[in-house]
Amino acid sequence: MPNDLGHWRLGLVVSRKVGGAVVRNRIKRRIREAFRAKAHQKLVGADLVVIARPAAAGAPFSRLAENLHRAMDQVVAAMANDTR
């Protein structure tokens, strides 16, 4: 969703179905790091909510980052299309 703040915000949902507390926290740390790497490159204001699935527990960081960056690019593209 677009926001009027001028910067990205990230919301994370990682349920107990994904794994124990250690696994859930590791997934959240990895997604936050991937988000930080890309958020400063896209100068838009948007809120992004990520719902982690059980497969995220075994996914390599590169795949998590790739999927997150693709989602962020889709948000930017959708926002560009809405303003025209």
Secondary structure, 3 states (H helix, E strand, C coil): CECCCCCEEEEEECCCCCCCHHHHHHHHHHHHHHHHHHHCCCCCCEEEEEECCHHHHCCCHHHHHHHHHHHHHHHHHHHHHHHC
